[in-house]
């Protein structure tokens, strides 16, 4: 019997959650074939088999947490199958009229009883976990699996049946409405749905809280007149697309402007390591991308060496991979500074949270036409304006540098010729 284990993933990733199995017991597979999808803190990873054979047993359910090196499946030699081994057990219900519960106990390995010391009922790890949470004895749970295996849905059905009378009880006594609202637990309210957070969402929540707890985070604001940038885009977009096969967007302008400002204020391209400051003399710019499963920040490597077209292509490719859930760990690791664009969702004003251990993040917002004074003669014109925000770690970045950094970004965007020279 061959054991399939959770492979080494990356230095910082030691566990994951089984998102789904792409095979089932009895399937014949080839070496290199994907058998499961593992959800980690950063990306989803395909687990592939290093051997050919027949799936004998799957040792984890979708939603179960597993660690690197843990055995999650067993593979038999070709020509054998789980169905063959299970045949004697499967025949038992046909030769006698005993209730389904009896074959379940017959099918339970003796090793299971020794391992648990409590129950001989066969159950998936997820079902056992759910039973413990609900305080349910697995021996009392009815099952539908012909092999006698109790699954999560069986435990949940048993729990609902068990609590059904309790749900009706409050409606009978006349005094029930006078009870305080706190008397009924929220989890028993049919109007409330309890949804388990995905591993990625848990990681996002953890890292955002850590950022606020570990960094002395402040935010400074400014506004940019987008007239010049929009004029360049309108005049050049067709020729740019024809030449490069990619649209000229705002992100390349902002990325170039950020790099120009970082060269003038290098502490915003640094991080703290213990009692030392690590100054980074390269520019790997993270670009926040929203996906259905949460925010991810893929990194544009050596963005200072890329042209406008190169930046647009890289951002486009990373964005597509993020939406297709095909980002690799190398796409997300590192990064020296981050740009996030809440404007695509209509955000007018916000305070972005640091992507630690980075010490700076620039927030873009929606472009809104507003009346502004445009010259020394107090002439007022309606211009396309954008608020920009810089959140920074005050432990190594002083307020003066943060404000001047944002002013430099504004200057470069309002004078694209200067931006091109800086680029």
C-alpha positions as CSV (number, residue, x, y, z in Angstrom):
1,X,0.0,0.0,0.0
2,X,1.4,3.4,-1.0
3,X,0.8,6.4,1.2
4,X,0.1,9.8,-0.4
5,X,1.2,12.7,1.9
6,X,0.8,16.5,1.9
7,X,4.0,17.7,0.1
8,X,6.4,20.4,1.1
9,X,4.8,23.7,0.0
10,X,6.9,26.7,1.0
11,X,9.0,27.7,3.9
12,X,6.2,29.8,5.5
13,X,3.4,27.3,4.8
14,X,3.1,24.2,7.0
15,X,-0.6,23.4,6.7
16,X,-3.7,23.7,4.5
17,X,-7.3,22.7,4.0
18,X,-8.6,20.1,1.7
19,X,-10.7,22.2,-0.8
20,X,-11.9,19.2,-2.8
21,X,-10.9,15.7,-4.0
22,X,-10.7,15.3,-7.8
23,X,-10.7,11.5,-7.4
24,X,-12.8,9.0,-5.4
25,X,-12.1,5.6,-3.9
26,X,-11.6,3.0,-6.6
27,X,-10.3,5.4,-9.2
28,X,-7.2,4.3,-11.2
29,X,-4.7,7.2,-11.5
30,X,-1.5,7.8,-13.3
31,X,1.7,9.2,-11.9
32,X,1.6,13.0,-11.8
33,X,-2.2,13.1,-11.8
34,X,-3.9,15.6,-9.6
35,X,-5.9,14.0,-6.8
36,X,-6.8,17.0,-4.6
37,X,-6.8,20.7,-4.3
38,X,-5.3,22.2,-1.1
39,X,-6.2,25.6,0.1
40,X,-3.4,27.4,1.9
41,X,-3.0,30.8,3.5
42,X,-1.9,32.3,0.1
43,X,-2.9,30.2,-2.8
44,X,-4.6,26.9,-3.8
45,X,-2.2,24.1,-4.5
46,X,-2.8,20.9,-6.5
47,X,-1.6,17.7,-4.8
48,X,-0.3,15.2,-7.4
49,X,0.4,11.5,-7.0
50,X,4.0,10.4,-7.4
51,X,2.8,6.9,-8.3
52,X,0.3,5.1,-10.5
53,X,-2.3,2.8,-9.0
54,X,-5.8,2.6,-7.6
55,X,-7.2,4.9,-4.8
56,X,-7.9,2.6,-1.9
57,X,-8.8,5.1,0.8
58,X,-9.2,8.9,1.2
59,X,-8.3,9.8,4.8
60,X,-9.6,13.4,4.9
61,X,-12.8,15.1,4.0
62,X,-13.2,18.5,2.1
63,X,-12.8,21.1,4.8
64,X,-10.4,19.2,6.9
65,X,-7.1,20.8,8.0
66,X,-4.0,18.9,7.1
67,X,-0.3,19.4,7.7
68,X,2.8,18.9,5.6
69,X,3.8,15.3,5.7
70,X,0.3,14.0,6.8
71,X,-1.0,10.9,5.0
72,X,-4.2,11.9,3.2
73,X,-4.8,8.9,0.9
74,X,-3.7,5.4,0.3
75,X,-2.9,3.9,-3.1
76,X,-2.9,0.3,-4.1
77,X,-1.1,-1.4,-7.0
78,X,-2.8,-1.5,-10.4
79,X,-5.3,-4.3,-10.8
80,X,-6.6,-3.9,-7.2
81,X,-9.4,-1.5,-6.1
82,X,-11.2,-0.5,-3.0
83,X,-14.3,-2.1,-4.5
84,X,-12.6,-5.5,-4.6
85,X,-11.5,-5.3,-1.0
86,X,-14.9,-4.1,0.1
87,X,-16.8,-6.7,-1.8
88,X,-17.3,-9.2,1.1
89,X,-18.5,-6.3,3.3
90,X,-20.8,-5.0,0.6
91,X,-22.4,-8.5,0.2
92,X,-23.4,-8.8,3.8
93,X,-26.6,-6.6,3.6
94,X,-27.8,-8.7,0.7
95,X,-27.8,-12.0,2.5
96,X,-29.6,-10.9,5.6
97,X,-32.4,-8.5,6.5
98,X,-30.6,-6.9,9.4
99,X,-30.9,-3.1,9.9
100,X,-28.2,-0.9,8.3
101,X,-26.6,-0.2,11.6
102,X,-25.5,-3.8,12.0
103,X,-23.3,-3.9,8.9
104,X,-21.7,-0.6,10.0
105,X,-20.3,-2.2,13.1
106,X,-19.2,-5.3,11.2
107,X,-17.3,-3.0,8.7
108,X,-15.4,-1.2,11.5
109,X,-11.8,-2.2,11.8
110,X,-10.6,-3.3,15.2
111,X,-7.8,-0.8,15.0
112,X,-10.4,2.0,15.0
113,X,-11.7,0.8,18.4
114,X,-8.2,0.7,19.9
115,X,-7.4,4.1,18.5
116,X,-10.4,5.9,19.9
117,X,-11.2,3.8,22.9
118,X,-14.8,5.1,22.8
119,X,-16.7,4.0,19.8
120,X,-16.5,1.4,17.0
121,X,-18.5,3.5,14.6
122,X,-16.7,4.3,11.4
123,X,-16.8,8.1,10.7
124,X,-14.9,10.6,8.6
125,X,-12.6,13.0,10.5
126,X,-14.9,15.9,9.8
127,X,-17.9,13.9,11.1
128,X,-16.1,13.1,14.3
129,X,-15.1,16.8,14.7
130,X,-18.7,17.9,14.2
131,X,-20.0,15.3,16.6
132,X,-17.6,16.5,19.3
133,X,-18.6,20.1,18.7
134,X,-22.3,19.2,19.0
135,X,-21.9,16.8,21.9
136,X,-23.3,13.9,19.9
137,X,-22.6,10.2,20.4
138,X,-21.7,8.7,17.0
139,X,-23.2,5.4,17.9
140,X,-26.6,7.1,17.9
141,X,-26.2,8.6,14.5
142,X,-28.0,6.9,11.5
143,X,-26.1,6.8,8.3
144,X,-26.8,6.4,4.6
145,X,-23.4,5.2,3.4
146,X,-23.7,1.5,2.4
147,X,-20.3,0.9,3.9
148,X,-21.5,2.1,7.3
149,X,-19.4,5.3,7.3
150,X,-20.9,8.3,9.2
151,X,-20.4,11.6,7.4
152,X,-20.9,15.2,8.4
153,X,-24.4,15.4,6.8
154,X,-25.5,12.5,9.0
155,X,-24.3,14.2,12.1
156,X,-26.0,17.4,11.2
157,X,-29.3,15.6,10.3
158,X,-29.2,13.8,13.7
159,X,-28.6,17.1,15.5
160,X,-31.5,18.8,13.7
161,X,-33.8,15.9,14.5
162,X,-32.6,16.0,18.1
163,X,-33.3,19.7,18.6
164,X,-36.5,19.9,16.6
165,X,-38.8,19.7,19.7
166,X,-36.8,22.4,21.4
167,X,-37.3,24.8,18.4
168,X,-41.1,24.4,18.8
169,X,-41.3,24.7,22.6
170,X,-41.0,28.5,22.9
171,X,-44.1,29.0,20.7
172,X,-46.4,27.0,23.0
173,X,-46.2,28.8,26.4
174,X,-47.8,32.2,26.6
175,X,-45.0,33.6,28.6
176,X,-42.4,32.8,25.9
177,X,-42.5,36.3,24.3
178,X,-41.6,38.0,27.6
179,X,-38.2,36.2,27.8
180,X,-35.1,38.3,27.1
181,X,-33.7,38.1,23.6
182,X,-30.5,36.7,25.0
183,X,-32.3,33.6,26.2
184,X,-32.2,32.2,22.7
185,X,-28.7,31.5,21.4
186,X,-28.0,33.2,18.0
187,X,-26.8,30.0,16.5
188,X,-30.3,28.4,17.0
189,X,-32.0,31.3,15.1
190,X,-33.3,30.0,11.7
191,X,-32.7,33.6,10.3
192,X,-28.9,33.3,10.9
193,X,-26.6,31.3,8.6
194,X,-23.2,30.3,10.0
195,X,-20.5,30.1,7.4
196,X,-16.9,28.9,8.1
197,X,-14.3,31.4,7.0
198,X,-12.0,30.1,4.3
199,X,-8.3,29.7,5.1
200,X,-7.5,32.7,2.9
201,X,-10.1,34.9,4.7
202,X,-8.7,33.8,8.1
203,X,-5.2,34.7,7.0
204,X,-6.3,38.1,5.7
205,X,-8.1,38.8,9.0
206,X,-5.1,37.8,11.0
207,X,-2.6,39.8,9.0
208,X,-4.7,43.0,9.0
209,X,-5.0,42.8,12.8
210,X,-1.3,42.1,13.1
211,X,-0.5,45.1,11.0
212,X,-2.5,47.4,13.3
213,X,-1.0,45.8,16.4
214,X,2.7,45.8,15.3
215,X,3.0,49.0,13.2
216,X,2.6,52.6,14.3
217,X,0.4,53.2,11.3
218,X,-0.7,56.7,10.2
219,X,-2.3,57.9,6.9
220,X,-1.8,61.2,5.1
221,X,-3.9,62.4,2.1
222,X,-3.6,64.5,-1.0
223,X,-5.4,65.0,-4.2
224,X,-4.3,64.7,-7.8
225,X,-5.6,66.6,-10.9
226,X,-5.9,63.7,-13.4
227,X,-6.3,66.0,-16.4
228,X,-2.8,65.5,-17.9
229,X,-2.8,61.8,-17.4
230,X,-6.3,61.4,-18.9
231,X,-5.2,63.6,-21.9
232,X,-2.2,61.4,-22.6
233,X,-4.3,58.3,-22.4
234,X,-6.9,59.6,-24.7
235,X,-4.3,60.7,-27.3
236,X,-2.1,57.6,-27.1
237,X,-4.4,54.7,-26.2
238,X,-5.1,53.5,-29.7
239,X,-1.5,53.6,-30.9
240,X,-0.4,52.1,-27.6
241,X,-2.8,49.2,-27.9
242,X,-1.9,48.6,-31.6
243,X,1.8,48.5,-30.8
244,X,1.8,46.6,-27.5
245,X,-1.5,44.6,-27.5
246,X,-2.5,45.9,-24.1
247,X,-4.5,48.9,-23.0
248,X,-2.9,51.9,-21.4
249,X,-4.4,52.1,-17.9
250,X,-3.9,54.3,-14.9
251,X,-1.9,51.6,-13.0
252,X,1.3,52.1,-15.1
253,X,1.3,55.8,-14.4
254,X,0.8,55.3,-10.7
255,X,3.4,52.6,-10.5
256,X,6.0,54.8,-12.3
257,X,5.1,57.7,-10.0
258,X,5.5,55.6,-6.9
259,X,8.9,54.3,-8.0
260,X,10.0,57.9,-8.7
261,X,8.9,58.9,-5.2
262,X,10.5,55.9,-3.6
263,X,13.9,56.8,-5.1
264,X,13.6,60.2,-3.4
265,X,12.3,58.7,-0.1
266,X,14.0,55.3,0.3
267,X,12.7,54.6,3.8
268,X,9.3,53.9,2.3
269,X,10.9,51.1,0.4
270,X,12.3,49.4,3.6
271,X,11.2,47.1,6.4
272,X,12.1,46.7,10.1
273,X,14.0,43.6,11.1
274,X,14.5,43.6,14.9
275,X,16.5,46.7,15.7
276,X,17.7,47.2,12.1
277,X,16.2,48.9,9.0
278,X,16.5,46.9,5.8
279,X,16.7,49.3,2.9
280,X,15.7,47.7,-0.4
281,X,17.4,49.0,-3.5
282,X,15.0,47.2,-5.8
283,X,11.3,47.9,-6.6
284,X,9.0,45.0,-6.4
285,X,5.5,46.6,-6.4
286,X,2.6,44.7,-5.0
287,X,-0.8,45.4,-6.7
288,X,-3.9,44.5,-4.6
289,X,-6.4,42.4,-6.6
290,X,-9.9,41.6,-5.3
291,X,-11.1,38.1,-5.9
292,X,-14.2,36.1,-4.8
293,X,-12.2,34.5,-2.0
294,X,-10.7,37.8,-0.8
295,X,-7.9,40.3,-1.5
296,X,-4.5,39.0,-2.8
297,X,-1.4,41.1,-3.6
298,X,0.6,39.7,-6.5
299,X,4.0,41.4,-7.1
300,X,5.3,43.1,-10.2
301,X,9.0,42.3,-10.0
302,X,11.7,44.9,-10.9
303,X,8.9,47.3,-11.9
304,X,11.5,50.1,-12.3
305,X,13.0,48.2,-15.2
306,X,9.7,47.8,-17.0
307,X,8.2,50.1,-19.6
308,X,4.6,51.3,-19.3
309,X,3.5,48.5,-21.6
310,X,5.5,46.0,-19.6
311,X,3.8,47.1,-16.3
312,X,0.4,46.9,-17.9
313,X,1.0,43.4,-19.3
314,X,2.4,42.1,-16.0
315,X,-0.5,43.6,-14.0
316,X,-3.0,42.2,-16.5
317,X,-1.5,38.7,-16.3
318,X,-1.4,38.7,-12.5
319,X,-4.9,39.9,-12.3
320,X,-6.2,37.2,-14.6
321,X,-4.3,34.5,-12.6
322,X,-5.7,35.9,-9.4
323,X,-9.3,35.7,-10.7
324,X,-8.6,32.2,-12.1
325,X,-7.2,31.1,-8.8
326,X,-4.0,30.1,-10.5
327,X,-1.4,32.3,-8.7
328,X,1.7,30.6,-7.6
329,X,3.5,31.2,-4.3
330,X,6.3,33.1,-6.2
331,X,3.7,35.5,-7.5
332,X,2.8,36.6,-3.9
333,X,6.1,36.5,-2.0
334,X,8.2,39.5,-1.3
335,X,7.1,43.0,-2.4
336,X,8.6,46.3,-1.3
337,X,5.6,48.6,-1.6
338,X,1.9,48.1,-2.4
339,X,-0.7,50.0,-4.4
340,X,-4.4,49.4,-3.9
341,X,-7.2,50.9,-6.0
342,X,-10.5,51.2,-4.2
343,X,-11.6,53.6,-6.9
344,X,-12.7,50.7,-9.2
345,X,-15.4,50.0,-6.7
346,X,-16.4,53.7,-6.3
347,X,-14.4,54.5,-3.1
348,X,-13.9,58.3,-2.8
349,X,-11.8,58.3,0.4
350,X,-10.2,55.5,2.5
351,X,-7.3,54.6,4.8
352,X,-5.5,51.5,3.4
353,X,-3.9,49.1,5.9
354,X,-0.2,48.2,5.6
355,X,0.8,45.0,3.9
356,X,3.4,44.0,6.5
357,X,6.4,43.9,6.7
358,X,6.2,46.7,4.2
359,X,6.1,50.2,5.6
360,X,4.1,52.0,2.9
361,X,0.9,51.5,0.9
362,X,-0.7,53.9,-1.6
363,X,-4.5,54.0,-1.9
364,X,-6.0,55.2,-5.2
365,X,-9.7,56.3,-5.3
366,X,-12.4,57.1,-7.8
367,X,-12.0,60.1,-10.2
368,X,-14.6,62.7,-9.5
369,X,-15.1,66.0,-11.4
370,X,-14.9,68.9,-9.0
371,X,-14.4,72.7,-9.2
372,X,-10.8,73.6,-8.4
373,X,-8.7,76.7,-8.5
374,X,-6.2,76.2,-11.4
375,X,-3.9,79.3,-11.5
376,X,-2.7,82.3,-9.6
377,X,-5.6,84.4,-10.9
378,X,-8.1,82.3,-8.9
379,X,-9.6,80.8,-12.0
380,X,-12.0,78.0,-11.1
381,X,-12.4,75.1,-13.5
382,X,-14.1,71.7,-13.2
383,X,-11.3,69.1,-13.2
384,X,-11.2,65.3,-12.8
385,X,-9.8,64.9,-9.3
386,X,-8.6,61.9,-7.3
387,X,-7.9,61.6,-3.6
388,X,-4.8,59.6,-2.8
389,X,-3.8,58.2,0.5
390,X,-0.5,57.0,1.9
391,X,-0.5,54.8,5.0
392,X,3.0,54.4,6.5
393,X,4.8,53.0,9.5
394,X,5.7,55.9,11.7
395,X,8.4,53.9,13.5
396,X,10.8,54.5,10.6
397,X,9.0,57.0,8.4
398,X,8.6,60.5,9.7
399,X,5.5,62.6,8.9
400,X,7.5,65.1,6.9
401,X,8.9,62.3,4.6
402,X,5.4,60.7,4.2
403,X,3.8,64.0,3.2
404,X,6.6,64.9,0.8
405,X,6.5,61.4,-0.7
406,X,2.8,61.9,-1.5
407,X,3.4,65.4,-2.9
408,X,6.1,63.9,-5.2
409,X,3.6,61.3,-6.5
410,X,1.1,64.1,-7.1
411,X,3.7,66.2,-9.0
412,X,4.8,63.3,-11.2
413,X,1.2,62.4,-12.1
414,X,0.2,66.0,-12.9
415,X,3.3,66.4,-15.2
416,X,3.5,63.2,-17.2
417,X,6.6,64.4,-19.1
418,X,8.4,64.6,-15.8
419,X,7.1,61.1,-15.0
420,X,8.5,59.7,-18.3
421,X,11.9,61.2,-17.5
422,X,11.8,59.7,-14.0
423,X,10.8,56.4,-15.5
